[in-house]
Amino acid sequence: MTIHKIQAYRASLLHFTDDPLHNPDGTHRHEDGLLIVNDGLVQAAGDYQQLKSTLPADVVIEHFPGKIITPGFIDTHIHYPQTDIIASPAPGLLPWLEQYTFPAERQFENPLHAREVADFFLDELVRCGTTTAMVYCTVHPESVDAFFEASTARNLRMVAGKVLMDRNCPEFLRDTAEDGIRDSETLIKKWHKHGRQLYAITPRFAPTSSPAQMQLAGELARAYPDTFIQTHVAENQDECAWARSLFPEARSYLDIYDRYGLMRERAMFAHCIWLNDEDRARMAATRSAVALCPTSNLFLGSGLFDFQRAEAQNVPLSLATDVGGGTSFSMLQTMNAAYKVARMGGTYLPATRMFYLATLGGARSMQLEGCIGNFVAGAEADFNVLDPQATPLLKRRTASCDSLEELLFALALLGDDRSIAATYAAGKRVSGMKVPSEASIF
């Protein structure tokens, strides 16, 4: 019996090759589509009738009638150690950190605890259709090892890093400027580009890193230019004032990172609510990207992201859940919140744009276009199977949809984890029920 490395999946296909806000031709939809995967990579994606004859005669097609195959969602900002404190009450960001976040993170010095949480966290991500995320671990190197071991076991494309934090935090979570960088470099050598794993240099945020640690983080970023950088900026007005008081020489909160060489391609800044036009110009010039975190911003009362100003200045945008400040692992529910935040600021966010931000927009912001985020030939075959009839309300609403935009809008506003029928990583099912296949008969 011939064992093929080729798999084939039939359903409606949707992916993007450009931002639909600027190029309507960047949206690709095949009502009856076929996705062909060869050894974990996309071989072809297009119309079923046109592509079916290219398959070997004995390849079995997995058929998902009535479903939509999209690239796996990309979550560009999330904290796996905060899984167990999601939906914890607090009057704002800083009290929330002190009361819930720091005590929870203390437990991650225990590798067994870290691995148990990492396993649950990754299972929850793929159950919600997310196949790539930029993930914060804790200050403990053991938390990074546990996370990457769990991700490697599932063959997921993940980015993660050890938090750097040498001041303004509990002693039990404090590293030193030198030890934090030394540990980070060891982890880079161990995990960066190990299989599908990638490393992110991770100063938590400027107030919890001393100038010495920020300086060393910038030097590490220059020494390893293909690593990622992830941190927080301009989330909350109290936080902004605090950061400026600690770095009085900086022009702005964002400028703190710029001064230490932490703005470049593959740098991801969460929130970015309280930036000014000069800040946004620096984001665009350095190709540093924004991770939009709407459920977290609403939950913590941080503010509303200014879509209009960011778009006007060509700032790279992506979408993120920010669990545990964020209130859902689901990127569909995150789209729901993003739409409402945009409307409150006077911007209309089409559904195609929301799906773009959650797929190719994330890949572009991470400088991973061509690797993940769409179905171009050679891309890694990470994808979702969306069910527009997953709930009685969705089934009723989508039955009368007469356009792609209307269908996607219903999924974004009414969908959640139940809308993900299956999730695949590198062509292998990692979540959801296997469906009956059909023989490839032509």
TORKOL-4160 file (C-alpha; in steps of 0.2 Angstrom, whole numbers, padded with zeros to 4 digits, m for minus):
442
<pt num="1" X="0000" Y="0000" Z="0000"/>
<pt num="2" X="0007" Y="0017" Z="m0005"/>
<pt num="3" X="0008" Y="0029" Z="0010"/>
<pt num="4" X="0006" Y="0047" Z="0003"/>
<pt num="5" X="0013" Y="0063" Z="0011"/>
<pt num="6" X="m0001" Y="0072" Z="0002"/>
<pt num="7" X="m0018" Y="0076" Z="0011"/>
<pt num="8" X="m0032" Y="0085" Z="0003"/>
<pt num="9" X="m0046" Y="0095" Z="0011"/>
<pt num="10" X="m0062" Y="0100" Z="0003"/>
<pt num="11" X="m0073" Y="0114" Z="0009"/>
<pt num="12" X="m0076" Y="0133" Z="0005"/>
<pt num="13" X="m0059" Y="0141" Z="0006"/>
<pt num="14" X="m0055" Y="0158" Z="0012"/>
<pt num="15" X="m0037" Y="0167" Z="0013"/>
<pt num="16" X="m0029" Y="0183" Z="0009"/>
<pt num="17" X="m0014" Y="0189" Z="m0001"/>
<pt num="18" X="m0016" Y="0207" Z="0004"/>
<pt num="19" X="m0025" Y="0219" Z="0016"/>
<pt num="20" X="m0043" Y="0220" Z="0009"/>
<pt num="21" X="m0044" Y="0238" Z="0016"/>
<pt num="22" X="m0032" Y="0243" Z="0002"/>
<pt num="23" X="m0033" Y="0229" Z="m0011"/>
<pt num="24" X="m0050" Y="0220" Z="m0013"/>
<pt num="25" X="m0041" Y="0208" Z="m0025"/>
<pt num="26" X="m0032" Y="0202" Z="m0009"/>
<pt num="27" X="m0047" Y="0192" Z="m0003"/>
<pt num="28" X="m0047" Y="0174" Z="m0011"/>
<pt num="29" X="m0063" Y="0164" Z="m0009"/>
<pt num="30" X="m0067" Y="0147" Z="m0017"/>
<pt num="31" X="m0085" Y="0142" Z="m0014"/>
<pt num="32" X="m0081" Y="0124" Z="m0017"/>
<pt num="33" X="m0062" Y="0123" Z="m0014"/>
<pt num="34" X="m0048" Y="0111" Z="m0012"/>
<pt num="35" X="m0033" Y="0113" Z="m0001"/>
<pt num="36" X="m0019" Y="0101" Z="m0005"/>
<pt num="37" X="m0005" Y="0098" Z="0008"/>
<pt num="38" X="0011" Y="0089" Z="0005"/>
<pt num="39" X="0022" Y="0084" Z="0019"/>
<pt num="40" X="0015" Y="0098" Z="0031"/>
<pt num="41" X="0016" Y="0112" Z="0018"/>
<pt num="42" X="0003" Y="0120" Z="0006"/>
<pt num="43" X="0005" Y="0112" Z="m0011"/>
<pt num="44" X="m0010" Y="0121" Z="m0019"/>
<pt num="45" X="m0026" Y="0130" Z="m0014"/>
<pt num="46" X="m0040" Y="0134" Z="m0026"/>
<pt num="47" X="m0056" Y="0128" Z="m0035"/>
<pt num="48" X="m0060" Y="0109" Z="m0032"/>
<pt num="49" X="m0065" Y="0106" Z="m0050"/>
<pt num="50" X="m0049" Y="0113" Z="m0056"/>
<pt num="51" X="m0037" Y="0105" Z="m0044"/>
<pt num="52" X="m0045" Y="0087" Z="m0041"/>
<pt num="53" X="m0036" Y="0080" Z="m0056"/>
<pt num="54" X="m0019" Y="0084" Z="m0049"/>
<pt num="55" X="m0021" Y="0072" Z="m0035"/>
<pt num="56" X="m0015" Y="0054" Z="m0035"/>
<pt num="57" X="m0029" Y="0043" Z="m0038"/>
<pt num="58" X="m0029" Y="0034" Z="m0021"/>
<pt num="59" X="m0028" Y="0050" Z="m0011"/>
<pt num="60" X="m0043" Y="0052" Z="0001"/>
<pt num="61" X="m0051" Y="0069" Z="0002"/>
<pt num="62" X="m0057" Y="0075" Z="0019"/>
<pt num="63" X="m0073" Y="0084" Z="0015"/>
<pt num="64" X="m0081" Y="0097" Z="0026"/>
<pt num="65" X="m0098" Y="0101" Z="0017"/>
<pt num="66" X="m0105" Y="0118" Z="0023"/>
<pt num="67" X="m0089" Y="0123" Z="0032"/>
<pt num="68" X="m0075" Y="0136" Z="0028"/>
<pt num="69" X="m0057" Y="0132" Z="0029"/>
<pt num="70" X="m0046" Y="0147" Z="0034"/>
<pt num="71" X="m0028" Y="0149" Z="0039"/>
<pt num="72" X="m0025" Y="0146" Z="0057"/>
<pt num="73" X="m0028" Y="0161" Z="0068"/>
<pt num="74" X="m0012" Y="0171" Z="0074"/>
<pt num="75" X="m0013" Y="0178" Z="0092"/>
<pt num="76" X="0001" Y="0191" Z="0093"/>
<pt num="77" X="0000" Y="0194" Z="0112"/>
<pt num="78" X="m0005" Y="0182" Z="0126"/>
<pt num="79" X="0002" Y="0176" Z="0143"/>
<pt num="80" X="0001" Y="0157" Z="0146"/>
<pt num="81" X="0005" Y="0159" Z="0165"/>
<pt num="82" X="m0011" Y="0169" Z="0167"/>
<pt num="83" X="m0023" Y="0155" Z="0161"/>
<pt num="84" X="m0029" Y="0152" Z="0178"/>
<pt num="85" X="m0032" Y="0171" Z="0182"/>
<pt num="86" X="m0043" Y="0175" Z="0167"/>
<pt num="87" X="m0059" Y="0184" Z="0173"/>
<pt num="88" X="m0051" Y="0190" Z="0189"/>
<pt num="89" X="m0059" Y="0206" Z="0196"/>
<pt num="90" X="m0048" Y="0222" Z="0199"/>
<pt num="91" X="m0051" Y="0241" Z="0197"/>
<pt num="92" X="m0037" Y="0243" Z="0185"/>
<pt num="93" X="m0020" Y="0236" Z="0177"/>
<pt num="94" X="m0008" Y="0240" Z="0191"/>
<pt num="95" X="m0019" Y="0233" Z="0205"/>
<pt num="96" X="m0023" Y="0218" Z="0194"/>
<pt num="97" X="m0005" Y="0214" Z="0192"/>
<pt num="98" X="m0001" Y="0215" Z="0211"/>
<pt num="99" X="m0017" Y="0205" Z="0217"/>
<pt num="100" X="m0018" Y="0191" Z="0204"/>
<pt num="101" X="m0004" Y="0191" Z="0191"/>
<pt num="102" X="0012" Y="0191" Z="0201"/>
<pt num="103" X="0006" Y="0178" Z="0214"/>
<pt num="104" X="0000" Y="0166" Z="0199"/>
<pt num="105" X="0017" Y="0168" Z="0190"/>
<pt num="106" X="0027" Y="0163" Z="0206"/>
<pt num="107" X="0021" Y="0145" Z="0204"/>
<pt num="108" X="0030" Y="0143" Z="0187"/>
<pt num="109" X="0046" Y="0140" Z="0196"/>
<pt num="110" X="0039" Y="0122" Z="0197"/>
<pt num="111" X="0042" Y="0114" Z="0180"/>
<pt num="112" X="0028" Y="0102" Z="0183"/>
<pt num="113" X="0015" Y="0116" Z="0186"/>
<pt num="114" X="0022" Y="0125" Z="0171"/>
<pt num="115" X="0020" Y="0110" Z="0160"/>
<pt num="116" X="0002" Y="0106" Z="0166"/>
<pt num="117" X="m0003" Y="0124" Z="0162"/>
<pt num="118" X="0006" Y="0124" Z="0145"/>
<pt num="119" X="m0003" Y="0109" Z="0140"/>
<pt num="120" X="m0020" Y="0116" Z="0145"/>
<pt num="121" X="m0016" Y="0133" Z="0137"/>
<pt num="122" X="m0011" Y="0126" Z="0120"/>
<pt num="123" X="m0025" Y="0114" Z="0120"/>
<pt num="124" X="m0037" Y="0129" Z="0123"/>
<pt num="125" X="m0028" Y="0139" Z="0109"/>
<pt num="126" X="m0030" Y="0126" Z="0096"/>
<pt num="127" X="m0048" Y="0122" Z="0101"/>
<pt num="128" X="m0052" Y="0140" Z="0097"/>
<pt num="129" X="m0043" Y="0139" Z="0081"/>
<pt num="130" X="m0026" Y="0148" Z="0085"/>
<pt num="131" X="m0011" Y="0139" Z="0078"/>
<pt num="132" X="0002" Y="0153" Z="0081"/>
<pt num="133" X="0004" Y="0165" Z="0096"/>
<pt num="134" X="0017" Y="0176" Z="0103"/>
<pt num="135" X="0017" Y="0170" Z="0121"/>
<pt num="136" X="0024" Y="0177" Z="0137"/>
<pt num="137" X="0031" Y="0165" Z="0150"/>
<pt num="138" X="0037" Y="0170" Z="0167"/>
<pt num="139" X="0054" Y="0176" Z="0174"/>
<pt num="140" X="0058" Y="0157" Z="0177"/>
<pt num="141" X="0068" Y="0149" Z="0163"/>
<pt num="142" X="0059" Y="0133" Z="0168"/>
<pt num="143" X="0043" Y="0141" Z="0162"/>
<pt num="144" X="0050" Y="0143" Z="0144"/>
<pt num="145" X="0056" Y="0125" Z="0143"/>
<pt num="146" X="0039" Y="0119" Z="0148"/>
<pt num="147" X="0030" Y="0129" Z="0135"/>
<pt num="148" X="0042" Y="0125" Z="0121"/>
<pt num="149" X="0042" Y="0106" Z="0125"/>
<pt num="150" X="0023" Y="0106" Z="0125"/>
<pt num="151" X="0022" Y="0116" Z="0109"/>
<pt num="152" X="0035" Y="0105" Z="0101"/>
<pt num="153" X="0025" Y="0090" Z="0105"/>
<pt num="154" X="0010" Y="0097" Z="0095"/>
<pt num="155" X="0021" Y="0103" Z="0081"/>
<pt num="156" X="0014" Y="0121" Z="0083"/>
<pt num="157" X="0022" Y="0137" Z="0076"/>
<pt num="158" X="0025" Y="0147" Z="0092"/>
<pt num="159" X="0035" Y="0162" Z="0098"/>
<pt num="160" X="0039" Y="0164" Z="0117"/>
<pt num="161" X="0051" Y="0171" Z="0129"/>
<pt num="162" X="0056" Y="0173" Z="0147"/>
<pt num="163" X="0050" Y="0189" Z="0155"/>
<pt num="164" X="0064" Y="0201" Z="0160"/>
<pt num="165" X="0060" Y="0210" Z="0176"/>
<pt num="166" X="0073" Y="0216" Z="0188"/>
<pt num="167" X="0064" Y="0230" Z="0198"/>
<pt num="168" X="0046" Y="0236" Z="0203"/>
<pt num="169" X="0040" Y="0218" Z="0206"/>
<pt num="170" X="0040" Y="0206" Z="0220"/>
<pt num="171" X="0057" Y="0199" Z="0225"/>
<pt num="172" X="0051" Y="0181" Z="0221"/>
<pt num="173" X="0049" Y="0186" Z="0203"/>
<pt num="174" X="0064" Y="0197" Z="0201"/>
<pt num="175" X="0079" Y="0193" Z="0191"/>
<pt num="176" X="0095" Y="0204" Z="0188"/>
<pt num="177" X="0100" Y="0213" Z="0173"/>
<pt num="178" X="0114" Y="0201" Z="0169"/>
<pt num="179" X="0106" Y="0185" Z="0174"/>
<pt num="180" X="0090" Y="0189" Z="0164"/>
<pt num="181" X="0100" Y="0192" Z="0148"/>
<pt num="182" X="0111" Y="0177" Z="0151"/>
<pt num="183" X="0096" Y="0166" Z="0154"/>
<pt num="184" X="0088" Y="0173" Z="0138"/>
<pt num="185" X="0103" Y="0170" Z="0128"/>
<pt num="186" X="0104" Y="0152" Z="0134"/>
<pt num="187" X="0086" Y="0149" Z="0129"/>
<pt num="188" X="0088" Y="0157" Z="0112"/>
<pt num="189" X="0102" Y="0145" Z="0108"/>
<pt num="190" X="0091" Y="0131" Z="0115"/>
<pt num="191" X="0074" Y="0135" Z="0107"/>
<pt num="192" X="0075" Y="0148" Z="0093"/>
<pt num="193" X="0072" Y="0139" Z="0076"/>
<pt num="194" X="0071" Y="0122" Z="0085"/>
<pt num="195" X="0058" Y="0114" Z="0075"/>
<pt num="196" X="0044" Y="0127" Z="0073"/>
<pt num="197" X="0048" Y="0136" Z="0089"/>
<pt num="198" X="0054" Y="0154" Z="0089"/>
<pt num="199" X="0061" Y="0165" Z="0103"/>
<pt num="200" X="0056" Y="0182" Z="0109"/>
<pt num="201" X="0066" Y="0194" Z="0119"/>
<pt num="202" X="0053" Y="0199" Z="0132"/>
<pt num="203" X="0055" Y="0214" Z="0144"/>
<pt num="204" X="0039" Y="0214" Z="0153"/>
<pt num="205" X="0037" Y="0233" Z="0151"/>
<pt num="206" X="0049" Y="0247" Z="0154"/>
<pt num="207" X="0044" Y="0251" Z="0172"/>
<pt num="208" X="0049" Y="0233" Z="0178"/>
<pt num="209" X="0066" Y="0234" Z="0169"/>
<pt num="210" X="0081" Y="0245" Z="0175"/>
<pt num="211" X="0090" Y="0255" Z="0162"/>
<pt num="212" X="0104" Y="0242" Z="0164"/>
<pt num="213" X="0092" Y="0228" Z="0159"/>
<pt num="214" X="0085" Y="0238" Z="0145"/>
<pt num="215" X="0102" Y="0241" Z="0138"/>
<pt num="216" X="0107" Y="0223" Z="0139"/>
<pt num="217" X="0091" Y="0218" Z="0131"/>
<pt num="218" X="0094" Y="0230" Z="0116"/>
<pt num="219" X="0112" Y="0222" Z="0114"/>
<pt num="220" X="0104" Y="0205" Z="0114"/>
<pt num="221" X="0092" Y="0210" Z="0101"/>
<pt num="222" X="0106" Y="0216" Z="0090"/>
<pt num="223" X="0116" Y="0201" Z="0093"/>
<pt num="224" X="0102" Y="0190" Z="0087"/>
<pt num="225" X="0093" Y="0200" Z="0074"/>
<pt num="226" X="0081" Y="0186" Z="0068"/>
<pt num="227" X="0073" Y="0184" Z="0086"/>
<pt num="228" X="0057" Y="0193" Z="0091"/>
<pt num="229" X="0055" Y="0206" Z="0103"/>
<pt num="230" X="0039" Y="0208" Z="0113"/>
<pt num="231" X="0033" Y="0220" Z="0127"/>
<pt num="232" X="0019" Y="0232" Z="0132"/>
<pt num="233" X="0017" Y="0250" Z="0129"/>
<pt num="234" X="0005" Y="0264" Z="0132"/>
<pt num="235" X="m0009" Y="0253" Z="0139"/>
<pt num="236" X="m0015" Y="0263" Z="0153"/>
<pt num="237" X="m0013" Y="0282" Z="0157"/>
<pt num="238" X="m0006" Y="0278" Z="0175"/>
<pt num="239" X="0006" Y="0266" Z="0168"/>
<pt num="240" X="0012" Y="0279" Z="0155"/>
<pt num="241" X="0015" Y="0292" Z="0169"/>
<pt num="242" X="0024" Y="0279" Z="0179"/>
<pt num="243" X="0035" Y="0275" Z="0164"/>
<pt num="244" X="0039" Y="0293" Z="0160"/>
<pt num="245" X="0044" Y="0296" Z="0178"/>
<pt num="246" X="0056" Y="0282" Z="0178"/>
<pt num="247" X="0064" Y="0287" Z="0161"/>
<pt num="248" X="0063" Y="0306" Z="0162"/>
<pt num="249" X="0075" Y="0308" Z="0147"/>
<pt num="250" X="0063" Y="0299" Z="0135"/>
<pt num="251" X="0052" Y="0309" Z="0123"/>
<pt num="252" X="0038" Y="0297" Z="0127"/>
<pt num="253" X="0034" Y="0280" Z="0134"/>
<pt num="254" X="0038" Y="0272" Z="0117"/>
<pt num="255" X="0054" Y="0282" Z="0115"/>
<pt num="256" X="0061" Y="0272" Z="0130"/>
<pt num="257" X="0061" Y="0256" Z="0119"/>
<pt num="258" X="0068" Y="0266" Z="0104"/>
<pt num="259" X="0082" Y="0273" Z="0114"/>
<pt num="260" X="0088" Y="0255" Z="0119"/>
<pt num="261" X="0087" Y="0248" Z="0102"/>
<pt num="262" X="0071" Y="0238" Z="0104"/>
<pt num="263" X="0061" Y="0245" Z="0089"/>
<pt num="264" X="0064" Y="0235" Z="0074"/>
<pt num="265" X="0056" Y="0222" Z="0062"/>
<pt num="266" X="0049" Y="0207" Z="0073"/>
<pt num="267" X="0046" Y="0219" Z="0087"/>
<pt num="268" X="0028" Y="0217" Z="0094"/>
<pt num="269" X="0021" Y="0231" Z="0105"/>
<pt num="270" X="0005" Y="0226" Z="0114"/>
<pt num="271" X="m0009" Y="0239" Z="0116"/>
<pt num="272" X="m0002" Y="0256" Z="0110"/>
<pt num="273" X="m0018" Y="0265" Z="0115"/>
<pt num="274" X="m0009" Y="0281" Z="0121"/>
<pt num="275" X="0003" Y="0285" Z="0107"/>
<pt num="276" X="0005" Y="0301" Z="0099"/>
<pt num="277" X="0008" Y="0304" Z="0080"/>
<pt num="278" X="0027" Y="0305" Z="0082"/>
<pt num="279" X="0026" Y="0288" Z="0091"/>
<pt num="280" X="0016" Y="0281" Z="0077"/>
<pt num="281" X="0028" Y="0287" Z="0064"/>
<pt num="282" X="0042" Y="0278" Z="0073"/>
<pt num="283" X="0032" Y="0262" Z="0073"/>
<pt num="284" X="0029" Y="0264" Z="0054"/>
<pt num="285" X="0047" Y="0268" Z="0051"/>
<pt num="286" X="0055" Y="0254" Z="0061"/>
<pt num="287" X="0041" Y="0241" Z="0055"/>
<pt num="288" X="0037" Y="0238" Z="0074"/>
<pt num="289" X="0020" Y="0231" Z="0075"/>
<pt num="290" X="0005" Y="0234" Z="0086"/>
<pt num="291" X="m0004" Y="0219" Z="0095"/>
<pt num="292" X="m0022" Y="0225" Z="0097"/>
<pt num="293" X="m0030" Y="0219" Z="0113"/>
<pt num="294" X="m0048" Y="0224" Z="0113"/>
<pt num="295" X="m0055" Y="0212" Z="0126"/>
<pt num="296" X="m0041" Y="0216" Z="0138"/>
<pt num="297" X="m0042" Y="0235" Z="0135"/>
<pt num="298" X="m0061" Y="0235" Z="0139"/>
<pt num="299" X="m0060" Y="0223" Z="0154"/>
<pt num="300" X="m0046" Y="0234" Z="0162"/>
<pt num="301" X="m0054" Y="0250" Z="0157"/>
<pt num="302" X="m0037" Y="0255" Z="0148"/>
<pt num="303" X="m0045" Y="0265" Z="0133"/>
<pt num="304" X="m0050" Y="0263" Z="0115"/>
<pt num="305" X="m0037" Y="0260" Z="0101"/>
<pt num="306" X="m0037" Y="0274" Z="0088"/>
<pt num="307" X="m0038" Y="0264" Z="0072"/>
<pt num="308" X="m0040" Y="0280" Z="0061"/>
<pt num="309" X="m0023" Y="0287" Z="0066"/>
<pt num="310" X="m0014" Y="0271" Z="0065"/>
<pt num="311" X="m0021" Y="0267" Z="0048"/>
<pt num="312" X="m0017" Y="0285" Z="0042"/>
<pt num="313" X="0001" Y="0283" Z="0047"/>
<pt num="314" X="0003" Y="0265" Z="0040"/>
<pt num="315" X="0007" Y="0256" Z="0057"/>
<pt num="316" X="0007" Y="0237" Z="0056"/>
<pt num="317" X="m0008" Y="0230" Z="0065"/>
<pt num="318" X="m0012" Y="0213" Z="0071"/>
<pt num="319" X="m0025" Y="0205" Z="0083"/>
<pt num="320" X="m0022" Y="0198" Z="0100"/>
<pt num="321" X="m0032" Y="0191" Z="0115"/>
<pt num="322" X="m0020" Y="0196" Z="0129"/>
<pt num="323" X="m0027" Y="0182" Z="0140"/>
<pt num="324" X="m0027" Y="0184" Z="0156"/>
<pt num="325" X="m0031" Y="0202" Z="0155"/>
<pt num="326" X="m0041" Y="0198" Z="0139"/>
<pt num="327" X="m0057" Y="0188" Z="0143"/>
<pt num="328" X="m0057" Y="0175" Z="0129"/>
<pt num="329" X="m0045" Y="0163" Z="0120"/>
<pt num="330" X="m0056" Y="0165" Z="0105"/>
<pt num="331" X="m0050" Y="0176" Z="0091"/>
<pt num="332" X="m0068" Y="0177" Z="0085"/>
<pt num="333" X="m0074" Y="0184" Z="0101"/>
<pt num="334" X="m0059" Y="0196" Z="0100"/>
<pt num="335" X="m0065" Y="0201" Z="0083"/>
<pt num="336" X="m0081" Y="0205" Z="0090"/>
<pt num="337" X="m0073" Y="0217" Z="0103"/>
<pt num="338" X="m0062" Y="0225" Z="0090"/>
<pt num="339" X="m0077" Y="0229" Z="0079"/>
<pt num="340" X="m0085" Y="0238" Z="0094"/>
<pt num="341" X="m0069" Y="0247" Z="0099"/>
<pt num="342" X="m0067" Y="0253" Z="0081"/>
<pt num="343" X="m0085" Y="0259" Z="0080"/>
<pt num="344" X="m0083" Y="0269" Z="0097"/>
<pt num="345" X="m0069" Y="0278" Z="0089"/>
<pt num="346" X="m0078" Y="0282" Z="0073"/>
<pt num="347" X="m0070" Y="0268" Z="0062"/>
<pt num="348" X="m0080" Y="0254" Z="0053"/>
<pt num="349" X="m0070" Y="0238" Z="0053"/>
<pt num="350" X="m0076" Y="0226" Z="0039"/>
<pt num="351" X="m0077" Y="0208" Z="0043"/>
<pt num="352" X="m0064" Y="0204" Z="0029"/>
<pt num="353" X="m0052" Y="0216" Z="0038"/>
<pt num="354" X="m0055" Y="0207" Z="0054"/>
<pt num="355" X="m0051" Y="0190" Z="0047"/>
<pt num="356" X="m0036" Y="0197" Z="0038"/>
<pt num="357" X="m0029" Y="0205" Z="0054"/>
<pt num="358" X="m0031" Y="0188" Z="0063"/>
<pt num="359" X="m0022" Y="0178" Z="0049"/>
<pt num="360" X="m0011" Y="0187" Z="0036"/>
<pt num="361" X="m0010" Y="0203" Z="0046"/>
<pt num="362" X="m0003" Y="0194" Z="0060"/>
<pt num="363" X="0010" Y="0185" Z="0049"/>
<pt num="364" X="0015" Y="0201" Z="0041"/>
<pt num="365" X="0017" Y="0210" Z="0058"/>
<pt num="366" X="0028" Y="0196" Z="0063"/>
<pt num="367" X="0038" Y="0196" Z="0047"/>
<pt num="368" X="0032" Y="0178" Z="0044"/>
<pt num="369" X="0022" Y="0180" Z="0027"/>
<pt num="370" X="0025" Y="0165" Z="0016"/>
<pt num="371" X="0028" Y="0154" Z="0031"/>
<pt num="372" X="0011" Y="0156" Z="0040"/>
<pt num="373" X="m0005" Y="0166" Z="0038"/>
<pt num="374" X="m0012" Y="0161" Z="0021"/>
<pt num="375" X="m0012" Y="0147" Z="0008"/>
<pt num="376" X="0002" Y="0152" Z="m0004"/>
<pt num="377" X="0012" Y="0137" Z="m0011"/>
<pt num="378" X="0025" Y="0132" Z="0002"/>
<pt num="379" X="0017" Y="0140" Z="0017"/>
<pt num="380" X="0015" Y="0129" Z="0032"/>
<pt num="381" X="m0002" Y="0120" Z="0032"/>
<pt num="382" X="m0010" Y="0127" Z="0048"/>
<pt num="383" X="m0029" Y="0130" Z="0046"/>
<pt num="384" X="m0046" Y="0130" Z="0054"/>
<pt num="385" X="m0062" Y="0122" Z="0049"/>
<pt num="386" X="m0076" Y="0135" Z="0053"/>
<pt num="387" X="m0094" Y="0130" Z="0055"/>
<pt num="388" X="m0106" Y="0143" Z="0051"/>
<pt num="389" X="m0120" Y="0133" Z="0058"/>
<pt num="390" X="m0111" Y="0129" Z="0075"/>
<pt num="391" X="m0125" Y="0136" Z="0086"/>
<pt num="392" X="m0144" Y="0138" Z="0083"/>
<pt num="393" X="m0142" Y="0157" Z="0082"/>
<pt num="394" X="m0128" Y="0156" Z="0069"/>
<pt num="395" X="m0137" Y="0143" Z="0059"/>
<pt num="396" X="m0152" Y="0154" Z="0058"/>
<pt num="397" X="m0143" Y="0170" Z="0054"/>
<pt num="398" X="m0131" Y="0163" Z="0041"/>
<pt num="399" X="m0145" Y="0154" Z="0032"/>
<pt num="400" X="m0150" Y="0171" Z="0025"/>
<pt num="401" X="m0132" Y="0178" Z="0022"/>
<pt num="402" X="m0130" Y="0183" Z="0003"/>
<pt num="403" X="m0112" Y="0189" Z="0003"/>
<pt num="404" X="m0095" Y="0184" Z="0010"/>
<pt num="405" X="m0094" Y="0200" Z="0020"/>
<pt num="406" X="m0111" Y="0196" Z="0029"/>
<pt num="407" X="m0106" Y="0178" Z="0032"/>
<pt num="408" X="m0090" Y="0183" Z="0040"/>
<pt num="409" X="m0098" Y="0197" Z="0050"/>
<pt num="410" X="m0110" Y="0184" Z="0057"/>
<pt num="411" X="m0096" Y="0173" Z="0062"/>
<pt num="412" X="m0086" Y="0187" Z="0070"/>
<pt num="413" X="m0100" Y="0194" Z="0080"/>
<pt num="414" X="m0109" Y="0178" Z="0085"/>
<pt num="415" X="m0095" Y="0165" Z="0084"/>
<pt num="416" X="m0084" Y="0158" Z="0098"/>
<pt num="417" X="m0075" Y="0141" Z="0101"/>
<pt num="418" X="m0090" Y="0131" Z="0096"/>
<pt num="419" X="m0088" Y="0138" Z="0078"/>
<pt num="420" X="m0071" Y="0129" Z="0076"/>
<pt num="421" X="m0075" Y="0112" Z="0070"/>
<pt num="422" X="m0057" Y="0107" Z="0068"/>
<pt num="423" X="m0039" Y="0114" Z="0069"/>
<pt num="424" X="m0024" Y="0107" Z="0059"/>
<pt num="425" X="m0006" Y="0111" Z="0062"/>
<pt num="426" X="0006" Y="0107" Z="0048"/>
<pt num="427" X="m0007" Y="0097" Z="0040"/>
<pt num="428" X="m0011" Y="0086" Z="0055"/>
<pt num="429" X="m0027" Y="0088" Z="0065"/>
<pt num="430" X="m0023" Y="0094" Z="0083"/>
<pt num="431" X="m0041" Y="0098" Z="0088"/>
<pt num="432" X="m0059" Y="0094" Z="0084"/>
<pt num="433" X="m0068" Y="0079" Z="0077"/>
<pt num="434" X="m0062" Y="0069" Z="0062"/>
<pt num="435" X="m0076" Y="0069" Z="0049"/>
<pt num="436" X="m0080" Y="0056" Z="0036"/>
<pt num="437" X="m0069" Y="0056" Z="0021"/>
<pt num="438" X="m0073" Y="0053" Z="0003"/>
<pt num="439" X="m0063" Y="0043" Z="m0010"/>
<pt num="440" X="m0055" Y="0053" Z="m0023"/>
<pt num="441" X="m0065" Y="0047" Z="m0038"/>
<pt num="442" X="m0064" Y="0057" Z="m0054"/>
